Amino acid sequence: MGFTKEELAAKLREMYKEIDEHNMDLVLDFNDEKNAWVIGLTKGKHELTTHLEKQDADDCMNGIKCVYLGVQIGQFVQHFEEDEAKLG
């Protein structure tokens, strides 16, 4: 791993603009046992925890989007927007 978690977080925010557009909190840590990054996103009462495989994180740092992560983030946004619409 030639990057820090802060560098990966910055890259994820750059590649997946909806993280900042929707003011999500982003937390990540490397899990040695799983050899993957554990990514946590929160928006109000909504939480998403997912994994980003080491190779996918390396690819991300090289500018290659992880389709799986993008789908996860998109579904997360859709769920909290639907909940907010029900309340509004």
C-alpha positions as a Markdown table, in Angstrom:
| # | Residue | x | y | z |
|---|---|---|---|---|
| 1 | Met | 0.0 | 0.0 | 0.0 |
| 2 | Gly | 1.7 | 3.2 | -1.1 |
| 3 | Phe | -0.9 | 5.6 | 0.2 |
| 4 | Thr | -2.5 | 6.6 | 3.5 |
| 5 | Lys | -6.2 | 6.4 | 4.5 |
| 6 | Glu | -6.4 | 10.2 | 4.2 |
| 7 | Glu | -5.2 | 10.0 | 0.6 |
| 8 | Leu | -7.6 | 7.2 | -0.2 |
| 9 | Ala | -10.5 | 9.2 | 1.5 |
| 10 | Ala | -9.6 | 12.3 | -0.6 |
| 11 | Lys | -9.5 | 10.2 | -3.8 |
| 12 | Leu | -12.9 | 8.6 | -3.0 |
| 13 | Arg | -14.4 | 12.1 | -2.4 |
| 14 | Glu | -12.9 | 13.2 | -5.7 |
| 15 | Met | -14.2 | 10.2 | -7.7 |
| 16 | Tyr | -17.6 | 9.9 | -6.0 |
| 17 | Lys | -18.8 | 13.5 | -5.8 |
| 18 | Glu | -22.1 | 12.5 | -4.2 |
| 19 | Ile | -20.2 | 11.9 | -0.9 |
| 20 | Asp | -19.6 | 15.7 | -0.5 |
| 21 | Glu | -22.7 | 16.7 | -2.5 |
| 22 | His | -24.9 | 15.0 | 0.2 |
| 23 | Asn | -22.6 | 16.0 | 3.1 |
| 24 | Met | -21.9 | 12.4 | 4.0 |
| 25 | Asp | -19.4 | 11.5 | 6.7 |
| 26 | Leu | -16.7 | 9.1 | 5.4 |
| 27 | Val | -14.7 | 6.9 | 7.7 |
| 28 | Leu | -12.3 | 4.2 | 6.5 |
| 29 | Asp | -9.8 | 1.8 | 8.0 |
| 30 | Phe | -7.8 | -1.1 | 6.6 |
| 31 | Asn | -8.7 | -4.5 | 7.9 |
| 32 | Asp | -5.6 | -6.8 | 7.8 |
| 33 | Glu | -7.7 | -9.9 | 8.4 |
| 34 | Lys | -9.9 | -9.2 | 5.3 |
| 35 | Asn | -7.1 | -7.5 | 3.3 |
| 36 | Ala | -9.6 | -4.8 | 2.5 |
| 37 | Trp | -10.6 | -1.3 | 3.4 |
| 38 | Val | -13.8 | -1.0 | 5.5 |
| 39 | Ile | -15.7 | 2.1 | 4.4 |
| 40 | Gly | -18.3 | 3.7 | 6.5 |
| 41 | Leu | -20.7 | 6.4 | 5.2 |
| 42 | Thr | -23.2 | 8.1 | 7.4 |
| 43 | Lys | -25.9 | 10.7 | 6.6 |
| 44 | Gly | -28.1 | 11.5 | 9.6 |
| 45 | Lys | -29.5 | 8.3 | 10.9 |
| 46 | His | -28.5 | 6.4 | 7.8 |
| 47 | Glu | -25.4 | 4.2 | 7.7 |
| 48 | Leu | -23.6 | 2.2 | 5.1 |
| 49 | Thr | -20.6 | -0.1 | 5.8 |
| 50 | Thr | -19.0 | -1.8 | 2.9 |
| 51 | His | -15.6 | -3.2 | 1.9 |
| 52 | Leu | -13.2 | -2.1 | -0.8 |
| 53 | Glu | -10.8 | -4.8 | -1.7 |
| 54 | Lys | -7.1 | -3.9 | -1.6 |
| 55 | Gln | -6.8 | -4.2 | -5.4 |
| 56 | Asp | -9.8 | -2.0 | -5.9 |
| 57 | Ala | -8.4 | 0.6 | -3.6 |
| 58 | Asp | -5.1 | 0.5 | -5.5 |
| 59 | Asp | -7.0 | 0.9 | -8.8 |
| 60 | Cys | -8.9 | 3.8 | -7.3 |
| 61 | Met | -5.7 | 5.6 | -6.4 |
| 62 | Asn | -4.8 | 5.1 | -10.1 |
| 63 | Gly | -8.0 | 6.8 | -11.2 |
| 64 | Ile | -10.0 | 3.6 | -11.9 |
| 65 | Lys | -13.5 | 3.7 | -10.4 |
| 66 | Cys | -14.8 | 0.7 | -8.6 |
| 67 | Val | -18.2 | 0.0 | -10.0 |
| 68 | Tyr | -19.3 | -2.0 | -7.0 |
| 69 | Leu | -18.5 | 0.9 | -4.6 |
| 70 | Gly | -20.3 | 3.4 | -7.0 |
| 71 | Val | -23.4 | 1.2 | -7.0 |
| 72 | Gln | -23.3 | 1.0 | -3.1 |
| 73 | Ile | -23.0 | 4.7 | -2.8 |
| 74 | Gly | -25.8 | 5.3 | -5.3 |
| 75 | Gln | -28.2 | 3.0 | -3.5 |
| 76 | Phe | -27.3 | 4.6 | -0.2 |
| 77 | Val | -28.1 | 8.1 | -1.6 |
| 78 | Gln | -31.4 | 6.8 | -3.0 |
| 79 | His | -32.4 | 5.3 | 0.3 |
| 80 | Phe | -31.9 | 8.3 | 2.4 |
| 81 | Glu | -33.4 | 10.6 | -0.2 |
| 82 | Glu | -36.5 | 8.4 | -0.2 |
| 83 | Asp | -36.7 | 8.5 | 3.6 |
| 84 | Glu | -36.3 | 12.3 | 3.6 |
| 85 | Ala | -39.1 | 12.6 | 0.9 |
| 86 | Lys | -41.4 | 10.6 | 3.1 |
| 87 | Leu | -40.8 | 12.9 | 6.0 |
| 88 | Gly | -40.9 | 16.1 | 4.0 |
